[in-house]
């Protein structure tokens, strides 16, 4: 049997395991560039929407939602371009809050 490499340690914060990559829903900004979805939370903080699996993103935002696969270590670059206060992992999204209209 060949040697099996041990996986790299997973990041963990507040008991939540953070995978090495995230699916970020994106939209096209006024300049025609892709921009990550940042939404205002009820507490006034801005949250970056991030999904740990593609099927979770599609379940919440629909098949027509554009997305990018982003390494977790690159989230600082996203924050530099689009400030946010927190990352919302696998958030529940009101169907009427989907970009482009209501429930599908």
Protein Blocks (a to p, Z undefined) as FASTA:
>chain_A
ZZdddddddddeehiacdfbdcddddddfkopacddddddfkopacddddfbfklmmmmn
ojklccddddfklmmmmmmmmgcfbdcehiacdfklpghiacZZ
